[in-house]
Amino acid sequence: MDRDLLKGSIAPQLAALSLPLLLGNVLQQLYNGVDAFILGRWAGDEAFAAVGIAGSVMNLFIFVLGGICAGISVLFAQLHGAGDQKGYRREMFLSLTFGGGFTLGLMILCLLAKHPVLRLIQTPAELLPLVSDYLSVIIGGFLATYLYNLCAAALRSVGRTGAALLFLALSMGGNALLDLLFVAVWQKGVAGAAWATVLSQAFSALASGIYLLRTVPAARFHRSDMVLDKALLRDTARLGLVSAMHQSSLYIGKLLVQGAVNTMGTAGIGAYTAATRIEGFINSFSDSGAEAISVFVAQNTGAGQKARARQGLSCGMKLMILLCLAAALGMAVFAPQLIGVFLTESGEALEEGTSYLRLVAVFYVCNFIGAAFVGFFRGTGRVQLPVIGTTVHISVRVLLSYLLVGKLGLSAVALATGIGWIVVSSLHTFFYHRIRQKESAETC
């Protein structure tokens, strides 16, 4: 059933929203590794390397589509909180038609730019055909990716985060089974792995779409709802495109930092790769917390309950800080063991990775504070503020990484990351207090 976030105790509601989102984020990380693992096991080293290169290109556009749906989910949640079913139906029509049109345009652009981009990033000649085959299939399936993410966004907007988790789990399971069938049994290599991903997402998009239409009446738009609502379309474009910019800028920043790490040699690259795998798991908690705050704040903002929306931020931030302190302590204490999961041999890489984790753990609370504010800003429709914060954070992180990596090694990247988190959490705090001052002035 739809979750009523407009009354009742806030902490249990945020926890109930967050848990399926957290499990979903963890599943997503496992999802991303299935193709690479099965290809490495049954298709050889070249196929494994090809998927790694393709992933660096593909993920940027996947983040764009995911960001668009994240922005649209805010609008869905605000309309749901306001009880505006007519607006919800119109938004469903607009997000399907114009979002689908944008996705088709992105597909054409990516197919045309595929070979120039692969040459730009200096893809080895022997891997170029494999990378190209994989990307062609994945890009051709962008519409299924968009529809799946849109259905998941609509389900989350009404509080059905558990249902969104279920369809992600189905997609992951289907991908794993189809990978084994296409790659291990039929020996279709990288193209087979790509088809497994696209088909599993198409199935999940269909299943989640049917479930959405059956359980959320506001998602069933009628002929009278199929109109060009210019105001709603502007809000859709603004929230979707700005959120996409936020997600893609985060990924671009990571790629730039990777460039600094690549100057350190094999040991540094291995240590950073292992550390970022662990950070990815820890960041699942902050990402799910931010998304839960976003849904809560959006519904209450739509209902005109600004005070309760602010209480959601305060409660959510307290829960996230407590969780962060426990996670950071675990990272610091068990850093060698955590790095050792990915690096089986002791030596320079293990030491570098351990030092990185212990240093970055000191700053992690600022990361979680910044994420809580991101959830609040999205929920109130101020999606431009996270973009500003991310741009500042990435700029600081990349600049300091390149300046200090020669002297401090991988610790420079940890220090640059931590300073970036301090700056962005301070900036978000400033934005929030400015919002409060403006709201207080308007009520006087």
Secondary structure, 3 states (H helix, E strand, C coil): CCCCCCCCCHHHHHHHHHHHHHHHHHHHHHHHHHHHHHHHHHCCHHHHHHHHHHHHHHHHHHHHHHHHHHHHHHHHHHHHHCCCHHHHHHHHHHHHHHHHHHHHHHHHHHHHHHHHHHHHCCCCCCCHHHHHHHHHHHHHCHHHHHHHHHHHHHHHHCCCHHHHHHHHHHHHHHHHHHHHHHHHHCCCHHHHHHHHHHHHHHHHHHHHHHHHHHHCHHHCCCHHHCCCCHHHHHHHHHHHHHHHHHHHHHHHHHHHHHHHHHHHCHHHHHHHHHHHHHHHHHHHHHHHHHHHHHHHHHHHHHCCCHHHHHHHHHHHHHHHHHHHHHHHHHHHHCHHHHHHCCCCCCCHHHHHHHHHHHHHHCCHHHHHHHHHHHHHHHHCCCCHHHHHHHHHHHHHHHHHHHHHHHHHCHHHHHHHHHHHHHHHHHHHHHHHHHHHHHHHHHHC
